[in-house]
Amino acid sequence: MQTILIAGAGKSSIYLIQYLLTLAPRNKWRVIVADGDENAIAEKIKGSSYAEAAVIDITKATDREPLVKRADIVVSLMPPHLHIHLAKDCLKHKKNLITSSYISEELKGMDKAVKEAGLMFMCEMGLDPGIDHMTANKIIHSIHRVAGSITSFKSYCGGMIAPESDNNPWHYKFSWNPKNIITAGLGGSKYLQNGKEVEVPYEKIFEHNKKVKVDDLGLLAFYPNRDSLHYLDIYDVPDIKTFMRATLRHPTFCKGWQALITLGLTNQDDAFDTKGHTHSSWIRNKLNIKGKGVIAHHVAALLNVSPEDKVISMLQWLGLFDETPLKPAKSSSGEILLELLLEKWKMASVDKDMVVMQHEVEYVHKGKKITLTSSMVIKGENREYSAMAKTVGMPMGILTRMVLNKKINPPKGVLLPTMAAIYRPVLTELAHHGIVFTEEVE
């Protein structure tokens, strides 16, 4: 019997766990699901006799290492900074590892040792990063095969609320790790535009409120995502003049979030004793607002907008100006804001989320300029079976199955899924599960 260790039973794990448990009887698999939350594990494994719950502290080797040792393959949906614990155990006990997160410098530094051990540490195997890499490289390689010269590549992806469940002025609800929203764009971004490297600091990221058209959804806003330049060599596009990876949001969201950044309410490094304070007294203290005037007017002045501006009504809807008591704690502004958003942006059980991904590629073939647009729009079933969970979890599950069943010969090293031997079979099966792209060529 083969054993699979899944580390993490959070929002994005349901499809991964259910997919592997569905296949477990015919494959004689044992699926261990490890997390610090016993209830989260129980919700995902739903009493399956092929599953084993392991309530552990992932940072404790005595909790974690025996499980890694038992496993034939390890799949990690833990927060990015925790993958390294599993990675070190996997190297020690010679186990293949799959994660959905960006490759950290620490993981990258293990590449030589992982290769020498004959192991596959496949990172960035979720949605974004993950499906974006696989579909982008499928397009790029197909253009290379016909001797096309790629001049521009733009890739957009966003997790949003489906239109039928969109009932708040921010046009957003949480379908994945909420803390990632607070830290979005924190490191700034870099990309290539018309042959020039562009660097955008965090404070200006959401000002970059440009639009892209997505069929059936109209215009969505995008902001540049992290360091796109990092992928130039990986994607092998030597003639490229424009190269950007970006995140999609509703245009209104970007305006509102830029206001929160400008006001310093996403700050992770300040400290505030919330005991005896309300939302409004925190805002007054944070923004050094003196006097008894209407708080919304003070905030509008700081943002250089009218008190009747839509952004002010969005901030008001969040409850920032209310006399609601804060939980007593010593917290950063970002932590206080997150507590507020967890309630305001919570998905109802019947709410549907939506994942949108679109690649826009311009290339020259036989002297003719061609534009290819490849798009995917997928909606979730409800809060539990979300589009985000499906698109993050399914690529990892499919690769796990194919490695265990020897359908894929695992490549060696700390890797991204940019090679045809990985993306072809995985994308083929994803299509069977409704994760498909449509292409238009002009």
Legacy VTK file of the C-alpha trace (Angstrom):
# vtk DataFile Version 3.0
C-alpha trace
ASCII
DATASET POLYDATA
POINTS 442 float
0.000 0.000 0.000
1.342 3.436 -0.990
1.029 6.308 1.450
0.416 9.955 0.571
1.048 12.689 3.138
-0.984 15.871 2.600
0.179 18.686 4.869
-2.531 21.328 5.250
-6.318 21.065 5.450
-7.210 24.692 4.815
-9.565 26.382 2.345
-7.741 25.172 -0.774
-7.393 21.492 0.170
-10.868 19.988 -0.368
-10.507 18.997 -4.046
-6.967 17.684 -3.600
-7.996 15.489 -0.668
-11.257 14.289 -2.209
-9.604 13.515 -5.559
-6.940 11.308 -3.937
-9.425 9.639 -1.575
-11.747 8.826 -4.495
-8.870 7.057 -6.245
-7.526 5.448 -3.058
-9.562 2.167 -3.143
-8.496 1.077 -6.639
-4.900 2.223 -6.073
-4.609 0.890 -2.525
-3.506 4.254 -1.163
-3.380 5.474 2.417
-3.937 9.248 2.586
-2.621 10.965 5.732
-3.976 14.498 6.181
-1.923 16.541 8.657
-2.940 19.895 10.093
-3.093 21.717 13.412
-6.902 21.879 13.228
-8.681 18.600 13.940
-12.039 19.922 12.711
-10.561 21.101 9.406
-9.172 17.612 8.760
-12.493 15.954 9.634
-14.379 18.275 7.270
-12.108 17.273 4.390
-11.732 13.501 4.861
-15.446 12.981 5.634
-14.912 9.707 7.490
-13.106 7.885 4.653
-11.593 4.575 5.720
-8.645 5.302 3.398
-7.791 8.516 5.260
-5.831 9.066 8.426
-6.021 12.269 10.456
-2.816 13.616 11.989
-3.210 16.653 14.254
0.311 18.044 14.459
2.461 21.118 14.900
4.245 21.199 11.545
7.207 23.059 13.079
7.933 20.158 15.467
10.177 17.494 13.940
8.848 14.899 16.384
5.310 15.453 15.033
6.229 15.817 11.393
9.180 13.612 10.540
7.599 10.191 11.322
4.784 11.032 8.887
7.233 12.044 6.140
9.190 8.850 6.743
6.034 6.744 6.255
4.973 8.520 3.061
5.773 7.607 -0.529
5.128 11.211 -1.598
4.484 14.464 0.292
2.057 17.184 -0.865
2.202 20.495 0.974
-0.519 23.135 1.136
1.055 24.738 4.182
1.853 28.479 4.244
4.974 29.131 2.106
7.402 29.668 5.004
6.595 26.212 6.420
7.420 24.159 3.297
11.081 24.173 4.205
10.471 21.941 7.249
8.893 19.285 5.061
11.502 19.770 2.346
14.376 19.003 4.729
12.595 15.864 5.945
11.845 14.804 2.365
15.509 15.172 1.435
16.593 13.228 4.510
14.151 10.363 3.890
14.280 10.528 0.075
10.654 11.458 -0.660
9.298 13.432 -3.620
7.597 16.708 -2.673
4.863 18.800 -4.369
3.907 22.317 -3.215
1.654 25.080 -4.522
3.834 28.012 -3.430
6.522 30.153 -5.003
10.018 28.697 -4.681
11.742 30.351 -1.727
15.462 31.141 -1.758
15.936 28.469 0.907
14.234 25.822 -1.229
16.127 26.960 -4.321
19.339 26.455 -2.387
18.461 22.770 -1.981
18.391 22.117 -5.745
21.838 20.477 -6.007
21.195 18.168 -3.040
17.716 17.268 -4.338
19.137 16.379 -7.758
21.904 14.288 -6.210
19.284 12.424 -4.173
17.330 11.704 -7.373
14.232 13.518 -6.058
11.548 15.793 -7.485
10.572 18.856 -5.474
7.858 20.282 -7.757
6.928 23.771 -6.553
4.462 26.330 -7.956
2.058 23.502 -8.864
-1.255 25.169 -7.950
-3.236 27.829 -9.814
-1.082 30.948 -9.842
1.636 29.872 -9.670
0.923 26.558 -11.385
-1.729 26.366 -14.087
-0.405 29.698 -15.352
3.085 28.215 -15.871
1.750 25.103 -17.582
-0.620 26.854 -19.990
1.832 29.681 -20.711
4.633 27.289 -21.595
2.311 25.168 -23.714
1.561 28.317 -25.760
5.190 29.486 -25.863
6.499 26.082 -26.954
3.833 25.782 -29.672
4.846 29.212 -31.055
8.520 28.231 -30.957
7.701 25.091 -32.964
6.439 27.199 -35.885
9.462 29.527 -35.579
7.412 32.401 -34.228
9.155 35.250 -32.391
7.303 36.255 -29.203
7.387 40.013 -28.571
4.848 40.429 -25.760
3.524 38.153 -23.016
0.979 39.219 -20.409
-0.571 36.784 -17.968
-3.460 37.735 -15.684
-5.090 35.723 -12.913
-7.531 36.521 -10.143
-9.727 34.845 -7.578
-12.958 36.818 -7.221
-16.583 36.443 -6.262
-18.934 35.199 -9.000
-21.373 37.863 -10.276
-24.395 36.022 -8.847
-22.857 36.145 -5.331
-21.457 39.677 -5.623
-23.440 41.764 -3.138
-20.977 44.155 -1.520
-19.419 47.431 -2.737
-15.910 45.918 -2.792
-16.965 43.147 -5.197
-14.798 40.747 -3.219
-15.042 37.891 -0.696
-12.433 35.512 0.726
-12.047 32.233 -1.161
-8.431 31.534 -0.106
-5.960 32.409 2.653
-7.221 35.811 3.903
-3.807 36.949 5.155
-2.506 36.832 1.578
-4.874 39.679 0.730
-3.380 41.911 3.421
0.166 41.209 2.215
-0.626 41.384 -1.536
1.900 43.491 -3.384
3.972 44.042 -0.235
7.311 43.540 -1.964
6.427 45.779 -4.911
6.637 44.524 -8.486
8.932 44.415 -11.500
8.057 43.807 -15.136
9.221 44.539 -18.685
7.361 47.139 -20.769
8.471 47.973 -24.320
12.010 46.845 -23.604
12.348 48.775 -20.325
12.374 47.341 -16.830
9.653 48.906 -14.687
9.687 48.789 -10.887
6.577 49.715 -8.889
6.797 50.229 -5.100
4.112 48.806 -2.811
2.584 52.228 -2.158
1.835 52.627 -5.897
0.852 49.047 -6.874
-2.902 49.572 -6.756
-2.663 52.940 -8.490
-1.644 50.899 -11.526
-5.372 50.435 -12.126
-5.287 49.570 -15.802
-7.952 47.394 -17.403
-8.074 44.240 -19.475
-11.124 42.878 -21.282
-12.265 39.359 -20.434
-15.034 37.849 -22.568
-18.433 37.815 -20.822
-17.026 39.679 -17.797
-16.147 43.013 -19.391
-13.266 45.117 -18.104
-11.310 43.951 -15.043
-8.516 45.862 -13.320
-5.049 44.396 -12.927
-1.955 45.162 -10.906
1.548 43.783 -11.611
2.383 40.723 -9.554
5.737 40.325 -7.777
8.904 40.065 -9.899
7.888 39.080 -13.426
11.514 39.467 -14.574
12.377 36.357 -12.537
10.505 34.253 -15.123
12.124 35.651 -18.285
14.826 32.973 -18.475
12.527 30.236 -17.182
9.973 30.947 -19.942
12.689 31.154 -22.642
11.442 34.211 -24.544
14.653 35.870 -25.829
12.963 38.359 -28.205
10.421 39.608 -25.681
9.858 43.356 -25.275
6.902 43.255 -22.844
6.570 40.640 -20.102
4.151 40.927 -17.183
2.387 38.652 -14.732
-0.521 40.414 -13.050
-3.386 39.909 -10.598
-7.003 40.602 -11.577
-9.511 42.404 -9.382
-12.701 44.398 -9.833
-11.732 48.028 -10.662
-13.559 49.303 -7.563
-11.565 46.958 -5.316
-8.261 48.420 -6.485
-9.390 51.980 -5.731
-10.548 50.996 -2.259
-7.432 48.997 -1.466
-5.194 51.850 -2.596
-7.016 54.033 -0.062
-6.318 51.517 2.725
-2.619 51.488 1.784
-2.470 55.299 1.638
-4.009 55.487 5.111
-1.466 52.957 6.432
-4.155 50.472 7.464
-2.375 47.491 5.880
0.831 48.182 7.827
2.303 45.014 9.357
5.021 46.724 11.396
3.232 49.234 13.617
1.721 48.348 17.015
-1.500 49.399 18.712
-3.010 48.384 22.052
-6.669 47.849 21.126
-7.950 47.484 24.713
-10.838 49.892 25.252
-10.782 51.082 21.639
-13.341 50.966 18.850
-12.863 50.932 15.084
-13.312 54.705 14.927
-11.005 55.490 17.871
-8.333 53.281 16.258
-8.714 55.226 13.007
-8.555 58.560 14.823
-5.429 57.440 16.691
-3.811 55.910 13.613
-4.442 58.957 11.413
-3.834 61.488 14.220
-7.296 62.989 13.771
-7.951 65.680 16.390
-11.298 67.160 17.375
-14.838 65.856 17.171
-15.522 66.323 13.467
-17.110 63.654 11.293
-14.396 61.037 10.818
-15.330 60.375 7.174
-14.622 64.048 6.360
-11.144 63.823 7.893
-10.396 60.628 5.954
-11.687 62.162 2.723
-9.350 65.117 3.214
-6.385 62.805 3.797
-7.235 60.922 0.600
-7.867 64.170 -1.271
-11.373 63.102 -2.323
-14.900 64.358 -1.642
-16.734 62.962 1.427
-19.335 61.739 -1.087
-16.705 59.792 -3.070
-17.439 56.077 -3.569
-14.184 55.161 -1.779
-15.434 56.811 1.425
-18.695 54.831 1.291
-16.630 51.646 0.773
-14.555 52.390 3.880
-17.754 53.199 5.781
-19.294 49.878 4.696
-16.293 48.062 6.202
-17.199 49.605 9.555
-13.992 51.614 9.926
-15.884 54.629 11.264
-18.154 52.656 13.644
-18.030 52.510 17.443
-17.708 48.709 17.387
-15.242 47.573 20.100
-11.965 45.987 19.006
-10.771 42.703 20.492
-8.242 43.490 23.261
-4.740 42.767 21.925
-1.495 44.364 20.894
-1.897 44.293 17.107
-0.539 45.813 13.933
-2.860 47.822 11.695
-2.811 44.954 9.188
-3.965 42.509 11.879
-6.791 44.801 13.017
-7.900 45.279 9.413
-7.793 41.541 8.759
-10.060 40.855 11.770
-12.564 43.285 10.297
-12.362 41.880 6.769
-12.771 38.279 7.938
-16.323 39.165 8.922
-17.148 41.594 6.113
-15.734 39.513 3.244
-16.844 36.115 4.517
-18.452 33.903 1.882
-21.932 32.587 2.728
-22.268 28.804 2.450
-24.088 29.077 -0.901
-21.832 31.772 -2.357
-19.890 30.970 -5.504
-16.402 32.226 -6.185
-14.788 32.627 -9.588
-11.278 32.155 -10.937
-10.237 34.038 -14.069
-6.985 33.472 -15.947
-6.010 35.029 -19.257
-2.810 35.027 -21.304
-2.242 37.589 -24.060
0.651 36.715 -26.358
1.870 38.742 -29.331
4.270 37.141 -31.779
5.571 37.506 -35.301
5.277 34.588 -37.736
6.479 34.916 -41.336
6.468 38.703 -41.004
2.901 38.867 -39.719
2.002 40.134 -36.233
-0.372 37.762 -34.435
-2.178 38.130 -31.102
-3.277 35.015 -29.223
-5.607 35.259 -26.232
-6.126 32.184 -24.054
-8.758 32.436 -21.293
-10.301 30.403 -18.497
-13.268 31.381 -16.330
-14.427 28.832 -13.765
-17.004 29.190 -10.980
-17.191 27.287 -7.723
-20.142 25.220 -6.555
-20.368 26.822 -3.103
-18.125 28.067 -0.284
-16.650 24.622 0.414
-16.232 23.425 -3.161
-14.767 26.639 -4.506
-13.170 27.338 -7.858
-10.048 28.428 -5.965
-9.802 25.085 -4.136
-10.346 23.205 -7.394
-7.754 25.074 -9.424
-5.142 25.051 -6.633
-5.661 21.447 -5.541
-6.357 19.505 -8.717
-2.960 20.067 -10.441
-1.201 18.816 -7.305
-3.503 15.813 -7.010
-3.113 14.851 -10.660
0.690 15.057 -10.519
0.668 12.987 -7.319
-1.399 10.267 -8.995
0.738 10.217 -12.131
3.997 9.960 -10.166
2.688 7.141 -7.941
1.233 5.278 -10.945
4.462 5.796 -12.915
2.623 7.702 -15.668
5.212 10.441 -15.221
8.916 9.897 -14.634
9.609 12.558 -11.975
12.167 15.124 -13.170
14.959 15.799 -10.682
15.606 18.967 -8.714
13.689 21.917 -7.259
11.429 22.696 -10.183
8.480 24.523 -11.743
5.999 22.704 -14.051
7.281 24.310 -17.258
8.338 21.114 -19.047
6.073 19.337 -21.566
6.486 15.986 -19.797
4.585 17.514 -16.862
2.175 20.040 -18.351
0.839 17.928 -21.223
-0.633 15.062 -19.173
-1.672 17.312 -16.277
-3.482 19.841 -18.495
-5.186 16.989 -20.375
-6.657 15.636 -17.158
-7.529 19.093 -15.845
-9.658 19.561 -18.970
-11.608 16.400 -18.054
-12.442 18.143 -14.772
-13.723 21.290 -16.466
-10.558 23.385 -16.170
-10.253 24.400 -19.808
-8.985 27.367 -21.807
-10.474 28.886 -24.943
-8.207 30.529 -27.495
-8.725 33.378 -29.931
-6.204 34.362 -32.597
-6.147 37.711 -34.379
LINES 1 443
442 0 1 2 3 4 5 6 7 8 9 10 11 12 13 14 15 16 17 18 19 20 21 22 23 24 25 26 27 28 29 30 31 32 33 34 35 36 37 38 39 40 41 42 43 44 45 46 47 48 49 50 51 52 53 54 55 56 57 58 59 60 61 62 63 64 65 66 67 68 69 70 71 72 73 74 75 76 77 78 79 80 81 82 83 84 85 86 87 88 89 90 91 92 93 94 95 96 97 98 99 100 101 102 103 104 105 106 107 108 109 110 111 112 113 114 115 116 117 118 119 120 121 122 123 124 125 126 127 128 129 130 131 132 133 134 135 136 137 138 139 140 141 142 143 144 145 146 147 148 149 150 151 152 153 154 155 156 157 158 159 160 161 162 163 164 165 166 167 168 169 170 171 172 173 174 175 176 177 178 179 180 181 182 183 184 185 186 187 188 189 190 191 192 193 194 195 196 197 198 199 200 201 202 203 204 205 206 207 208 209 210 211 212 213 214 215 216 217 218 219 220 221 222 223 224 225 226 227 228 229 230 231 232 233 234 235 236 237 238 239 240 241 242 243 244 245 246 247 248 249 250 251 252 253 254 255 256 257 258 259 260 261 262 263 264 265 266 267 268 269 270 271 272 273 274 275 276 277 278 279 280 281 282 283 284 285 286 287 288 289 290 291 292 293 294 295 296 297 298 299 300 301 302 303 304 305 306 307 308 309 310 311 312 313 314 315 316 317 318 319 320 321 322 323 324 325 326 327 328 329 330 331 332 333 334 335 336 337 338 339 340 341 342 343 344 345 346 347 348 349 350 351 352 353 354 355 356 357 358 359 360 361 362 363 364 365 366 367 368 369 370 371 372 373 374 375 376 377 378 379 380 381 382 383 384 385 386 387 388 389 390 391 392 393 394 395 396 397 398 399 400 401 402 403 404 405 406 407 408 409 410 411 412 413 414 415 416 417 418 419 420 421 422 423 424 425 426 427 428 429 430 431 432 433 434 435 436 437 438 439 440 441
